[in-house]
């Protein structure tokens, strides 16, 4: 079976029967905007602080995380789900003398 897509202006933008397979519909993941160390980042809705740290290449045991001006306990890194508009500041420890 061959289906041709009409090219004329009257059909532009319309969903035509047979062109969309409901079983193959793409589901969009809701995205959030956060401020991460002064930079705007777009992340997935279900990301946690720990996910964010991993993506940034920061080891959780060597940093402190502030969420909306409050220090977050390390025990909550894996359970704290980021919210739209969160302001995250991460400070890492640096050794030296």
C-alpha atoms as a printed R data frame, in Angstrom:
   type eleno elety resid chain resno      x      y      z
1  ATOM     1    CA   UNK     A     1  0.000  0.000  0.000
2  ATOM     2    CA   UNK     A     2  1.372  3.375 -0.997
3  ATOM     3    CA   UNK     A     3  0.208  6.574  0.699
4  ATOM     4    CA   UNK     A     4  1.005  9.919 -0.836
5  ATOM     5    CA   UNK     A     5  1.130 13.087  1.195
6  ATOM     6    CA   UNK     A     6 -0.815 15.943 -0.416
7  ATOM     7    CA   UNK     A     7  1.482 18.838 -1.151
8  ATOM     8    CA   UNK     A     8 -1.092 21.569 -1.692
9  ATOM     9    CA   UNK     A     9 -1.698 24.401  0.801
10 ATOM    10    CA   UNK     A    10 -5.187 23.128  1.747
11 ATOM    11    CA   UNK     A    11 -3.697 20.056  3.403
12 ATOM    12    CA   UNK     A    12 -0.572 21.588  4.971
13 ATOM    13    CA   UNK     A    13 -0.483 21.129  8.741
14 ATOM    14    CA   UNK     A    14 -3.403 18.678  8.882
15 ATOM    15    CA   UNK     A    15 -3.078 15.227 10.373
16 ATOM    16    CA   UNK     A    16 -4.185 12.789  7.735
17 ATOM    17    CA   UNK     A    17 -5.478  9.280  8.460
18 ATOM    18    CA   UNK     A    18 -2.815  6.634  8.034
19 ATOM    19    CA   UNK     A    19  0.145  8.925  8.675
20 ATOM    20    CA   UNK     A    20  0.375  8.462 12.439
21 ATOM    21    CA   UNK     A    21  0.724  5.109 14.103
22 ATOM    22    CA   UNK     A    22 -0.474  5.508 17.729
23 ATOM    23    CA   UNK     A    23  1.800  2.692 18.861
24 ATOM    24    CA   UNK     A    24  4.801  4.689 17.607
25 ATOM    25    CA   UNK     A    25  3.835  8.051 19.042
26 ATOM    26    CA   UNK     A    26  6.828  9.863 20.494
27 ATOM    27    CA   UNK     A    27  6.369 10.879 24.120
28 ATOM    28    CA   UNK     A    28  8.090 14.094 25.028
29 ATOM    29    CA   UNK     A    29  9.823 14.222 28.386
30 ATOM    30    CA   UNK     A    30  8.821 17.368 30.258
31 ATOM    31    CA   UNK     A    31 11.822 19.661 30.631
32 ATOM    32    CA   UNK     A    32 12.695 22.039 33.453
33 ATOM    33    CA   UNK     A    33 14.896 25.104 33.532
34 ATOM    34    CA   UNK     A    34 17.220 25.496 36.514
35 ATOM    35    CA   UNK     A    35 20.106 27.768 37.417
36 ATOM    36    CA   UNK     A    36 23.225 25.628 37.941
37 ATOM    37    CA   UNK     A    37 26.215 27.572 39.276
38 ATOM    38    CA   UNK     A    38 25.014 30.712 37.503
39 ATOM    39    CA   UNK     A    39 24.202 29.031 34.171
40 ATOM    40    CA   UNK     A    40 20.737 28.216 32.872
41 ATOM    41    CA   UNK     A    41 20.376 24.469 32.266
42 ATOM    42    CA   UNK     A    42 17.535 22.459 30.773
43 ATOM    43    CA   UNK     A    43 17.008 19.082 32.431
44 ATOM    44    CA   UNK     A    44 14.512 16.233 32.489
45 ATOM    45    CA   UNK     A    45 11.615 16.479 34.912
46 ATOM    46    CA   UNK     A    46 12.620 13.491 37.036
47 ATOM    47    CA   UNK     A    47 16.292 14.382 37.577
48 ATOM    48    CA   UNK     A    48 17.746 14.445 41.069
49 ATOM    49    CA   UNK     A    49 20.673 16.360 42.519
50 ATOM    50    CA   UNK     A    50 22.752 13.181 42.214
51 ATOM    51    CA   UNK     A    51 21.857 12.911 38.490
52 ATOM    52    CA   UNK     A    52 22.913 16.525 38.001
53 ATOM    53    CA   UNK     A    53 26.225 15.985 39.802
54 ATOM    54    CA   UNK     A    54 27.001 12.879 37.734
55 ATOM    55    CA   UNK     A    55 26.259 14.730 34.506
56 ATOM    56    CA   UNK     A    56 28.564 17.572 35.611
57 ATOM    57    CA   UNK     A    57 31.343 15.114 36.551
58 ATOM    58    CA   UNK     A    58 31.279 16.079 40.227
59 ATOM    59    CA   UNK     A    59 31.763 13.392 42.853
60 ATOM    60    CA   UNK     A    60 29.067 13.781 45.514
61 ATOM    61    CA   UNK     A    61 31.323 12.983 48.469
62 ATOM    62    CA   UNK     A    62 33.657 15.875 47.618
63 ATOM    63    CA   UNK     A    63 31.137 18.688 47.278
64 ATOM    64    CA   UNK     A    64 28.481 20.719 49.044
65 ATOM    65    CA   UNK     A    65 25.170 21.527 47.334
66 ATOM    66    CA   UNK     A    66 22.974 24.524 47.992
67 ATOM    67    CA   UNK     A    67 19.403 24.465 46.671
68 ATOM    68    CA   UNK     A    68 17.573 27.799 46.693
69 ATOM    69    CA   UNK     A    69 19.984 29.233 49.288
70 ATOM    70    CA   UNK     A    70 19.758 26.221 51.658
71 ATOM    71    CA   UNK     A    71 22.441 23.557 52.113
72 ATOM    72    CA   UNK     A    72 21.100 20.137 51.122
73 ATOM    73    CA   UNK     A    73 22.256 17.180 53.269
74 ATOM    74    CA   UNK     A    74 24.228 14.573 51.284
75 ATOM    75    CA   UNK     A    75 21.663 11.963 52.346
76 ATOM    76    CA   UNK     A    76 19.074 13.784 50.168
77 ATOM    77    CA   UNK     A    77 21.131 14.040 46.935
78 ATOM    78    CA   UNK     A    78 19.556 10.931 45.433
79 ATOM    79    CA   UNK     A    79 15.988 11.720 46.524
80 ATOM    80    CA   UNK     A    80 15.700 15.482 45.920
81 ATOM    81    CA   UNK     A    81 13.893 15.911 42.583
82 ATOM    82    CA   UNK     A    82 14.756 19.153 40.859
83 ATOM    83    CA   UNK     A    83 11.943 21.628 40.238
84 ATOM    84    CA   UNK     A    84 11.486 24.257 37.574
85 ATOM    85    CA   UNK     A    85 13.315 27.435 38.630
86 ATOM    86    CA   UNK     A    86 15.567 25.805 41.270
87 ATOM    87    CA   UNK     A    87 18.855 27.608 41.903
88 ATOM    88    CA   UNK     A    88 21.642 25.105 42.478
89 ATOM    89    CA   UNK     A    89 25.133 26.034 43.664
90 ATOM    90    CA   UNK     A    90 27.767 23.328 43.925
91 ATOM    91    CA   UNK     A    91 31.047 23.920 45.724
92 ATOM    92    CA   UNK     A    92 33.831 21.350 45.456
93 ATOM    93    CA   UNK     A    93 36.698 20.876 47.872
94 ATOM    94    CA   UNK     A    94 40.177 21.720 46.653
95 ATOM    95    CA   UNK     A    95 43.279 20.458 48.425
96 ATOM    96    CA   UNK     A    96 46.648 22.112 48.449
97 ATOM    97    CA   UNK     A    97 49.007 24.024 50.563
